[in-house]
Amino acid sequence: MSSDFPSIGNLLKKPSDDTVVAPVGGDKDSTAKFTQKMKKIELKEKEEITAQNAGQLGLQYIDLSAFPVSAESLRTIPQEDAESRGVVCFYSTPEEVRVGILEPSEELGQYIFDLGERHHAPATIYLISENSFEHVLKLYDNLPIVKEITKDISITDEDLAKFGDDINNLQKLQEKFVDVSVTDILILIIAAALKINSSDVHVEAEESGIAVRYRIDGILHDVAKLPKEQWKRFVSRIKLLAALKINVTDKPQDGRVTLRLGSGTLDVRVSTLPTIHGESVVMRILHSGSKGVTYDELGLRGEAYEKLKKEVERPNGMIITTGPTGSGKTTTLYGILRTLNKPGVKIITLEDPIEIKMDGINQSQVDMSHDYTFAKGLRSILRQDPDICMVGEIRDLESAEIAIQAALTGHLMLSTIHTNSASGAIPRFLSMGVKPFLLAPALNAVIGQRLVRRICPNCVVEDETGPETLRQATELLEKLPPAEKAKIDMANLHFYKGAGCEQCSGLGYKGRIGIYEIFIMTKEVEQIILSNQVSEYTIQEIAVKNGMVTMAQDGVLKALDKITSLYEVFRVSQ
């Protein structure tokens, strides 16, 4: 903000010097009354002068000597700032902040502008007299001492127990919302999401009410309908906690809330979006303090497990994970990083956002608002002398070239790229403009992956597989590499599903696991890259010929092992 406040020193006028003589021979009482009357006249004259000066400066004027200032308004400006800057807040609401000043200046104007930005409300400036200022300052002495103000949501173990009886059953969750306050509704929504292990909570305004939906293991489930009249209060509560602008409803906003649980803290990323019936609110639960999966728990198996482990242990080169949004790419990279995170190794990550915090690793978050992009961040972290780098996503030629140069100069580089399969990564790099003679020697391995839901182990039953589904599964198994195919009794195939129980909220699934395809850079693939005749089909054909198990094949093998269902495998892979 740039505000040019003129100095008003030359505008201030002194009170009249007219001499007023007290009554001669008057008693003490009459003299005191006379003195008191003269003080009132003097104060009134000073208020009039302040009002005149306000008019000349284009500011509003107010006399605060009898104005009721609330404790909340007073706390808006710390006492030290009020005394040193000559400014007080005498009125504050979510829509407006009003402040009184003794004398305007550019520095004070910037302070007031920043004050309004922090409170997400416009700040209106009033000129006040010394008397008004001193009156408000005295109110600080009577301000009750309060604990540190926090916008965090505190969910205790008692809160979880209070709402926990029927939380396991999604069908009964609707009953819990009856006769619950707005504050308790928010606690109930989050407590249930934590209990059921939901990754995202969707609260959406509809024509007839408010829909609450949970994303559980990648699938959205309707869990409750709330009355329409609760919508504004609920959204205001969420916005207040996430430090969003309450009065802005026609623009998307993003913020964060910290949950204070008995076992620690949990971050929730809040996003609002204007829709035809009101704002849509999505809360993503970031399990930053969770242990997370290790390399051995990712779901890799057989030769793919051994090949990738060998590539991970190399001191340099690139390992790329591919797949659409929500396919578990970042989780795979975190699993690899946990294996590599050892004493004597410096690991730096560049993420958007940091979803899981890990000890022993330097994690940096990109910030587009301050022009801190993946490309600029990658240049900076390479000057930090890392051994291993992890970049959340390669989006453009600049970041791709920097990552490749890092891989060629002694760094192990981990990253992700958006393609549908592992074999699509190389054509994607080349379409960005990456030079083939640099890409070929830099690339170690490419991982293609999807996430499938695990069958709930408490209610697993054999699935009556239809003839068409069985035919597709058999065709995939027939094309397996000989070593993998030899382990299967092709004449006796059995597949499974979850019947649904209390443990899985009747869904039949609980948790997720990855299905993978991994191809390692070979001389044949390198020659294809250098020939400039690259196609996704050609890369796939060479990889399969060299023994790659495809994602669909890996999924069918996991279905045979009672880990997932054929329905899940074909849902995500075809």
Phi, psi and omega per residue, in radians:
M1 nan 2.454 3.072
S2 -2.190 1.936 -3.112
S3 -2.186 2.226 3.124
D4 -1.756 1.712 3.100
F5 -1.600 2.116 3.096
P6 -1.273 2.606 3.049
S7 -1.226 2.439 -3.113
I8 -1.941 0.244 3.137
G9 -1.001 -0.685 -3.111
N10 -1.356 -0.176 -3.137
L11 -1.597 -0.371 -3.078
L12 -1.199 2.316 -3.141
K13 -1.910 2.542 3.104
K14 -1.461 2.606 3.079
P15 -1.060 2.809 -3.118
S16 -1.049 2.476 3.132
D17 -1.641 0.257 -3.139
D18 -1.020 2.342 -3.112
T19 -1.461 2.257 3.089
V20 -2.057 2.172 -3.057
V21 -1.769 2.275 3.133
A22 -1.241 2.685 3.139
P23 -1.002 2.331 3.136
V24 -1.320 2.349 3.075
G25 1.354 0.141 3.130
G26 -1.226 2.710 3.096
D27 -1.374 3.033 -3.083
K28 -1.083 -0.637 -3.087
D29 -1.147 -0.783 -3.126
S30 -1.182 -0.578 3.102
T31 -1.152 -0.723 -3.140
A32 -1.124 -0.734 3.124
K33 -1.112 -0.668 3.130
F34 -1.124 -0.756 -3.135
T35 -1.104 -0.739 3.138
Q36 -1.094 -0.715 3.133
K37 -1.127 -0.681 3.141
M38 -1.165 -0.610 3.115
K39 -1.138 -0.700 3.130
K40 -1.107 -0.716 3.122
I41 -1.112 -0.719 -3.127
E42 -1.139 -0.755 3.122
L43 -1.106 -0.702 3.127
K44 -1.099 -0.709 3.124
E45 -1.112 -0.704 3.139
K46 -1.154 -0.652 3.099
E47 -1.136 -0.695 3.117
E48 -1.102 -0.707 3.126
I49 -1.134 -0.726 3.123
T50 -1.098 -0.717 3.127
A51 -1.110 -0.704 3.107
Q52 -1.120 -0.769 3.133
N53 -1.103 -0.655 3.110
A54 -1.078 -0.748 3.129
G55 -1.085 -0.718 3.132
Q56 -1.178 -0.505 -3.138
L57 -1.556 -0.112 -3.115
G58 1.343 0.423 3.128
L59 -1.916 2.834 3.041
Q60 -1.478 2.760 -3.107
Y61 -2.167 2.576 3.049
I62 -2.638 2.523 3.036
D63 -1.749 2.005 -3.053
L64 -1.699 0.114 -3.048
S65 -1.091 -0.456 3.110
A66 -2.198 0.287 -3.083
F67 -1.445 2.289 3.124
P68 -1.347 1.930 -3.129
V69 -1.783 2.137 -3.113
S70 -1.320 2.758 3.124
A71 -1.105 -0.647 -3.135
E72 -1.120 -0.707 3.115
S73 -1.157 -0.737 -3.115
L74 -1.080 -0.669 -3.111
R75 -1.248 -0.209 -3.125
T76 -1.055 -0.602 3.098
I77 -2.078 2.134 3.110
P78 -1.019 2.619 -3.094
Q79 -1.039 -0.682 -3.133
E80 -1.066 -0.746 3.123
D81 -1.160 -0.696 -3.135
A82 -1.053 -0.805 -3.095
E83 -1.213 -0.726 -3.059
S84 -1.358 -0.511 -3.056
R85 -1.797 -0.232 -3.111
G86 1.229 0.813 -3.110
V87 -2.503 2.455 3.088
V88 -2.404 2.659 3.032
C89 -1.789 2.158 -3.104
F90 -1.968 -0.089 -3.130
Y91 -2.748 2.296 3.109
S92 -2.612 2.366 3.034
T93 -2.424 2.988 3.077
P94 -1.063 -0.339 -3.105
E95 -1.690 -0.361 -3.018
E96 -2.754 2.572 3.005
V97 -2.169 2.275 3.121
R98 -2.032 2.285 -3.105
V99 -2.215 2.601 3.061
G100 -1.924 2.392 -3.121
I101 -2.224 2.676 3.087
L102 -1.449 -0.741 -3.099
E103 -2.666 2.215 -3.100
P104 -1.277 2.621 3.030
S105 -2.702 2.846 -3.130
E106 -1.127 -0.706 3.137
E107 -1.108 -0.726 3.126
L108 -1.184 -0.633 3.090
G109 -1.057 -0.721 3.102
Q110 -1.144 -0.697 3.117
Y111 -1.052 -0.766 -3.113
I112 -1.212 -0.664 3.094
F113 -1.069 -0.800 3.117
D114 -1.098 -0.619 3.102
L115 -1.063 -0.789 3.106
G116 -1.114 -0.678 3.120
E117 -1.110 -0.724 -3.139
R118 -1.108 -0.588 -3.097
H119 -1.697 0.070 3.098
H120 0.927 0.720 3.135
A121 -2.632 2.548 3.131
P122 -1.157 2.475 3.134
A123 -1.813 2.165 3.114
T124 -1.765 2.339 -3.051
I125 -1.800 2.336 3.067
Y126 -2.135 2.502 3.014
L127 -1.546 2.308 -3.122
I128 -2.233 2.818 3.138
S129 -1.516 2.961 3.070
E130 -1.035 -0.673 -3.126
N131 -1.101 -0.785 3.111
S132 -1.094 -0.735 -3.117
F133 -1.079 -0.817 -3.126
E134 -1.159 -0.602 3.103
H135 -1.078 -0.777 -3.122
V136 -1.233 -0.646 3.127
L137 -1.049 -0.646 -3.136
K138 -1.137 -0.436 -3.133
L139 -1.176 -0.438 3.102
Y140 -1.054 -0.577 -3.110
D141 -1.139 -0.472 -3.127
N142 -1.694 0.073 -3.102
L143 -1.216 2.165 -3.141
P144 -1.160 2.499 3.119
I145 -1.309 2.245 3.135
V146 -2.151 2.769 3.069
K147 -1.195 2.851 -3.135
E148 -0.972 2.263 -3.114
I149 -1.334 2.273 3.135
T150 -2.307 2.533 3.094
K151 -1.727 0.123 3.135
D152 -1.257 2.601 3.039
I153 -1.581 2.128 3.112
S154 -1.670 1.988 3.073
I155 -1.988 1.913 -3.089
T156 -1.564 2.991 3.068
D157 -1.092 -0.541 3.112
E158 -1.169 -0.656 3.092
D159 -1.095 -0.768 3.126
L160 -1.092 -0.703 3.137
A161 -1.195 -0.619 -3.121
K162 -1.059 -0.682 -3.104
F163 -1.838 0.130 -2.948
G164 -1.539 -0.227 -3.030
D165 -1.032 -0.807 -3.061
D166 -1.942 0.198 -3.058
I167 -1.186 -0.525 -3.116
N168 -1.104 -0.380 -3.093
N169 -1.860 1.915 -3.107
L170 -1.073 -0.572 -3.101
Q171 -1.148 -0.512 -3.108
K172 -1.619 -0.080 -3.085
L173 -1.134 -0.578 3.129
Q174 -0.970 -0.674 -3.107
E175 -1.112 -0.483 -3.099
K176 -1.242 -0.355 -3.083
F177 -1.449 -0.137 -3.124
V178 -1.234 2.302 3.088
D179 0.983 0.709 3.087
V180 -1.970 2.396 -3.139
S181 -1.207 2.914 -3.141
V182 -1.046 -0.727 3.121
T183 -1.097 -0.777 -3.129
D184 -1.221 -0.523 3.084
I185 -1.081 -0.768 3.137
L186 -1.103 -0.777 3.118
I187 -1.104 -0.722 3.137
L188 -1.104 -0.782 -3.131
I189 -1.042 -0.796 -3.092
I190 -1.298 -0.709 3.129
A191 -1.068 -0.728 3.110
A192 -1.159 -0.685 3.121
A193 -1.087 -0.693 3.124
L194 -1.198 -0.706 -3.102
K195 -1.153 -0.681 -3.090
I196 -1.560 -0.090 3.124
N197 1.156 0.830 3.069
S198 -1.450 2.474 3.132
S199 -1.554 -0.508 -3.108
D200 -2.434 2.512 3.055
V201 -2.047 2.144 3.124
H202 -1.872 2.168 3.059
V203 -2.124 1.930 -2.943
E204 -2.159 2.309 3.086
A205 -1.366 2.225 3.074
E206 -2.115 3.025 -3.080
E207 -1.081 -0.638 -3.042
S208 -1.784 -0.138 -3.107
G209 3.039 -2.774 -3.134
I210 -2.039 2.173 3.139
A211 -1.689 2.274 3.053
V212 -1.926 2.163 -3.104
R213 -2.306 2.489 3.105
Y214 -1.957 2.420 2.969
R215 -1.659 1.948 -3.105
I216 -2.027 2.075 -3.122
D217 0.926 0.704 3.049
G218 1.535 -0.134 -3.105
I219 -2.008 2.351 3.119
L220 -1.419 2.371 3.120
H221 -2.237 2.292 3.028
D222 -1.260 2.254 -3.093
V223 -2.099 -0.436 -3.090
A224 -2.870 2.775 3.000
K225 -2.148 2.242 3.140
L226 -1.892 2.694 3.108
P227 -1.088 2.498 -3.103
K228 -1.055 -0.602 -3.062
E229 -1.184 -0.280 3.131
Q230 -1.475 -0.121 -2.954
W231 -1.080 -0.913 -3.060
K232 -1.057 -0.759 -3.133
R233 -1.150 -0.675 -3.133
F234 -1.145 -0.823 -3.130
V235 -1.123 -0.706 3.113
S236 -1.083 -0.692 3.113
R237 -1.095 -0.800 3.125
I238 -1.092 -0.814 -3.112
K239 -1.095 -0.714 3.138
L240 -1.063 -0.778 -3.125
L241 -1.198 -0.594 -3.098
A242 -1.585 0.127 3.125
A243 1.028 0.714 3.074
L244 -1.741 2.855 -3.138
K245 -1.358 2.009 -3.069
I246 -1.171 -0.626 -3.060
N247 -1.496 0.000 3.096
V248 -1.750 1.942 -3.099
T249 -2.107 -0.067 -3.075
D250 -1.882 0.193 3.124
K251 -2.369 2.567 3.061
P252 -1.153 2.551 3.094
Q253 -2.413 2.667 3.109
D254 -2.325 2.466 3.107
G255 -2.757 -3.027 -3.124
R256 -2.394 2.615 3.044
V257 -2.267 2.456 3.071
T258 -1.816 2.205 3.069
L259 -1.616 2.236 3.109
R260 -1.789 1.727 3.141
L261 -1.634 2.920 3.098
G262 -1.079 -0.527 -3.099
S263 -1.622 -0.021 -3.129
G264 2.553 -2.726 -3.117
T265 -1.976 2.748 -3.135
L266 -2.508 2.305 3.137
D267 -1.603 2.491 3.066
V268 -2.189 2.128 3.100
R269 -1.540 2.169 -3.051
V270 -1.903 2.283 3.100
S271 -2.260 2.307 3.073
T272 -2.061 2.543 -3.111
L273 -2.492 2.221 3.128
P274 -1.191 2.328 3.076
T275 -2.248 3.109 -3.037
I276 -1.133 -0.514 -3.105
H277 -1.827 0.037 -3.079
G278 2.438 -3.066 -3.096
E279 -1.414 2.451 3.016
S280 -1.632 2.281 -3.127
V281 -2.018 2.226 3.066
V282 -2.140 2.208 3.112
M283 -1.967 2.010 3.097
R284 -1.700 2.179 -3.118
I285 -1.544 2.041 -3.115
L286 -1.726 1.847 -3.112
H287 -1.405 1.113 -3.038
S288 -1.173 -0.454 -3.119
G289 -1.634 0.046 -3.089
S290 -1.316 2.756 -3.091
K291 -1.151 -0.721 -3.127
G292 1.393 2.933 -3.105
V293 -1.522 2.686 3.050
T294 -1.723 3.029 3.135
Y295 -0.998 -0.720 -3.109
D296 -1.218 -0.337 -3.100
E297 -1.682 0.016 -3.073
L298 -1.182 -0.529 -3.078
G299 1.924 0.110 3.069
L300 -1.227 2.595 -3.064
R301 -2.580 2.783 2.999
G302 1.029 -2.427 -3.070
E303 -1.154 -0.583 3.125
A304 -1.063 -0.720 3.117
Y305 -1.044 -0.841 -3.073
E306 -1.205 -0.715 -3.118
K307 -1.133 -0.799 -3.116
L308 -1.169 -0.680 3.128
K309 -1.038 -0.677 3.122
K310 -1.140 -0.709 -3.138
E311 -1.216 -0.621 3.124
V312 -1.117 -0.582 -3.093
E313 -1.404 -0.094 3.088
R314 -1.254 2.591 -3.064
P315 -1.360 -0.262 -3.092
N316 -2.620 2.961 -3.123
G317 1.943 3.092 -3.103
M318 -1.987 2.385 2.973
I319 -2.100 2.085 -3.031
I320 -1.998 2.356 2.997
T321 -1.856 2.478 -3.104
T322 -2.223 2.805 3.125
G323 2.541 2.873 3.119
P324 -1.262 3.043 3.074
T325 -1.030 2.342 3.111
G326 1.470 0.282 -3.130
S327 -1.686 0.101 3.046
G328 1.543 0.327 -3.097
K329 -1.078 -0.830 -3.108
T330 -1.136 -0.642 3.106
T331 -1.074 -0.699 3.091
T332 -1.096 -0.756 3.133
L333 -1.128 -0.690 3.091
Y334 -1.104 -0.685 3.107
G335 -1.077 -0.703 3.093
I336 -1.173 -0.723 -3.127
L337 -1.099 -0.626 3.115
R338 -1.101 -0.579 3.088
T339 -1.237 -0.621 -3.069
L340 -1.509 -0.274 -3.049
N341 -1.327 1.572 -3.098
K342 -2.282 2.781 3.073
P343 -1.025 2.480 3.132
G344 1.583 -0.002 -3.137
V345 -2.140 2.259 3.093
K346 -1.759 2.133 -3.134
I347 -2.062 2.276 3.093
I348 -2.197 2.358 3.098
T349 -2.073 2.668 3.067
L350 -2.255 1.972 -2.944
E351 -2.293 2.862 3.120
D352 -2.618 1.593 -0.107
P353 -1.651 -3.087 3.003
I354 -1.352 1.932 -3.056
E355 -1.640 -0.576 -3.138
I356 -2.284 2.147 3.136
K357 -1.514 2.341 -3.075
M358 -2.232 2.273 3.096
D359 -1.204 2.517 3.080
G360 1.493 -0.003 -3.121
I361 -2.177 2.359 3.093
N362 -1.489 1.943 -3.086
Q363 -1.912 2.268 -3.118
S364 -2.171 2.496 -3.092
Q365 -1.991 2.279 3.120
V366 -1.178 2.677 -3.131
D367 -2.475 1.682 -3.077
M368 -1.100 -0.530 -3.115
S369 -1.150 -0.414 3.096
H370 -1.950 0.380 3.082
D371 1.023 0.545 3.057
Y372 -1.717 1.526 -3.031
T373 -1.639 3.053 3.091
F374 -1.060 -0.744 -3.101
A375 -1.139 -0.826 -3.126
K376 -1.188 -0.690 3.107
G377 -1.127 -0.672 -3.137
L378 -1.128 -0.696 3.072
R379 -1.052 -0.714 -3.089
S380 -1.223 -0.749 -3.074
I381 -1.218 -0.429 3.088
L382 -1.220 -0.358 3.067
R383 -1.470 -0.032 3.136
Q384 -1.629 0.191 3.097
D385 1.000 0.951 3.124
P386 -1.492 2.767 2.969
D387 -1.643 -0.654 -3.099
I388 -2.298 2.348 3.101
C389 -2.121 2.491 3.020
M390 -2.222 2.110 3.120
V391 -1.944 2.229 -3.034
G392 -0.950 -0.677 -3.115
E393 -2.809 2.427 2.998
I394 -1.690 1.978 -2.993
R395 -1.897 -0.429 -3.020
D396 -2.554 3.082 -3.082
L397 -1.092 -0.707 -3.095
E398 -1.058 -0.879 3.140
S399 -1.174 -0.601 3.115
A400 -1.124 -0.768 -3.113
E401 -1.161 -0.700 3.135
I402 -1.144 -0.734 3.138
A403 -1.107 -0.720 -3.141
I404 -1.162 -0.746 3.104
Q405 -1.066 -0.681 3.109
A406 -1.118 -0.715 3.139
A407 -1.152 -0.535 -3.129
L408 -1.464 -0.206 -3.081
T409 -1.985 0.553 2.963
G410 1.696 0.196 3.109
H411 -1.910 2.547 2.958
L412 -1.568 2.083 -3.043
M413 -1.956 2.151 3.084
L414 -1.953 2.381 3.114
S415 -2.823 3.123 3.129
T416 -2.202 2.763 3.066
I417 -2.583 2.544 -3.073
H418 -1.540 1.784 2.967
T419 -2.468 2.924 -3.089
N420 -1.449 -0.351 -3.098
S421 -2.629 2.933 3.128
A422 -1.086 -0.679 -3.091
S423 -1.219 -0.264 3.123
G424 -1.460 -0.131 -3.070
A425 -1.176 -0.761 -3.084
I426 -1.139 -0.860 3.051
P427 -1.005 -0.594 3.120
R428 -1.142 -0.779 3.087
F429 -1.031 -0.806 -3.094
L430 -1.168 -0.592 3.112
S431 -1.190 -0.430 3.059
M432 -1.236 -0.392 -3.090
G433 1.918 0.199 3.117
V434 -1.173 2.424 -3.141
K435 -1.278 2.225 -3.091
P436 -1.011 -0.661 -3.091
F437 -1.236 -0.256 3.043
L438 -1.627 -0.668 -3.095
L439 -1.147 -0.776 -3.048
A440 -0.979 -0.893 -3.131
P441 -1.336 -0.291 -3.079
A442 -1.457 -0.529 -3.003
L443 -1.466 2.170 3.086
N444 -1.641 -0.911 -3.056
A445 -2.685 2.651 3.076
V446 -2.208 2.306 -3.120
I447 -1.964 2.180 2.983
G448 -1.816 2.434 -3.066
Q449 -2.695 2.779 2.971
R450 -2.450 2.881 3.044
L451 -1.911 2.299 3.052
V452 -2.063 2.650 3.121
R453 -1.348 2.450 3.066
R454 -1.386 2.471 3.003
I455 -1.168 2.355 3.090
C456 -1.085 2.092 -3.083
P457 -1.153 -0.273 -3.102
N458 -1.423 -0.316 -3.068
C459 -2.380 0.511 -3.112
V460 -1.226 2.313 3.093
V461 -2.403 2.805 3.118
E462 -1.240 2.451 -3.098
D463 -1.668 2.358 3.054
E464 -1.438 1.587 -3.030
T465 -1.294 2.281 3.106
G466 -1.209 2.767 -3.082
P467 -1.068 -0.673 -3.123
E468 -1.215 -0.750 3.111
T469 -1.114 -0.724 3.131
L470 -1.124 -0.671 3.118
R471 -1.092 -0.783 3.136
Q472 -1.088 -0.736 -3.134
A473 -1.132 -0.726 -3.129
T474 -1.125 -0.713 3.117
E475 -1.056 -0.731 3.125
L476 -1.142 -0.724 -3.136
L477 -1.182 -0.592 3.136
E478 -1.124 -0.487 -3.088
K479 -1.601 0.110 3.124
L480 -1.150 2.695 2.992
P481 -0.996 2.560 -3.063
P482 -0.890 -0.692 -3.094
A483 -1.117 -0.671 3.131
E484 -1.326 -0.704 -3.091
K485 -1.134 -0.553 -3.109
A486 -1.124 -0.353 -3.100
K487 -1.463 -0.075 -2.995
I488 -1.958 2.403 3.009
D489 -1.556 1.623 -3.033
M490 -1.102 -0.378 -3.118
A491 -1.510 -0.086 -3.050
N492 -2.440 1.208 -3.084
L493 -1.648 2.281 3.118
H494 -2.277 2.338 3.126
F495 -2.168 2.873 -2.916
Y496 -2.399 2.919 3.089
K497 -2.649 3.018 3.066
G498 -1.743 2.301 -3.121
A499 -1.331 -0.422 -3.078
G500 1.753 2.220 -3.123
C501 -2.652 -3.136 -3.126
E502 -1.139 -0.579 -3.104
Q503 -1.115 -0.550 -3.096
C504 -1.963 0.326 -3.129
S505 1.013 0.500 3.101
G506 1.354 0.178 -3.069
L507 -1.538 -0.414 -3.105
G508 1.500 -0.099 -3.139
Y509 -2.274 2.613 3.074
K510 -2.664 1.937 -3.113
G511 1.550 2.995 3.130
R512 -2.362 2.816 3.106
I513 -2.532 2.706 -3.109
G514 -1.530 2.573 2.885
I515 -1.990 2.411 -2.887
Y516 -2.276 2.722 2.827
E517 -2.384 2.342 -3.042
I518 -2.307 2.156 2.994
F519 -2.061 2.452 -3.119
I520 -1.771 2.495 3.125
M521 -1.093 2.229 3.091
T522 -2.157 2.956 3.119
K523 -1.091 -0.606 -3.141
E524 -1.144 -0.776 3.107
V525 -1.145 -0.695 3.131
E526 -1.057 -0.720 3.126
Q527 -1.157 -0.657 3.093
I528 -1.087 -0.737 3.131
I529 -1.080 -0.820 -3.093
L530 -1.214 -0.370 -3.133
S531 -1.376 -0.178 -3.123
N532 1.095 0.442 3.106
Q533 -2.123 0.858 -3.044
V534 -1.539 2.350 2.964
S535 -2.429 2.679 -3.140
E536 -1.056 -0.666 -3.126
Y537 -1.120 -0.729 -3.131
T538 -1.119 -0.774 3.136
I539 -1.098 -0.755 3.135
Q540 -1.066 -0.771 -3.115
E541 -1.073 -0.772 3.141
I542 -1.158 -0.740 -3.122
A543 -1.093 -0.764 3.126
V544 -1.139 -0.701 3.116
K545 -1.076 -0.565 3.139
N546 -1.533 0.168 3.009
G547 1.779 0.272 3.138
M548 -1.308 2.291 3.002
V549 -1.534 2.168 -3.092
T550 -1.303 2.918 3.131
M551 -1.031 -0.786 -3.126
A552 -1.095 -0.712 3.109
Q553 -1.139 -0.738 3.112
D554 -1.087 -0.650 3.116
G555 -1.151 -0.737 3.127
V556 -1.126 -0.669 3.088
L557 -1.095 -0.677 3.106
K558 -1.221 -0.554 3.077
A559 -1.170 -0.658 3.077
L560 -1.122 -0.506 -3.112
D561 -1.573 0.241 3.111
K562 1.151 0.351 -3.131
I563 -1.484 -0.732 3.136
T564 -2.466 -3.135 -3.128
S565 -1.877 2.752 3.077
L566 -1.072 -0.612 3.104
Y567 -0.984 -0.813 3.141
E568 -1.104 -0.760 -3.090
V569 -1.060 -0.847 -3.109
F570 -1.294 -0.444 3.096
R571 -1.101 -0.706 -3.041
V572 -1.717 -0.329 -3.025
S573 -1.847 -0.173 -3.107
Q574 -2.199 nan nan
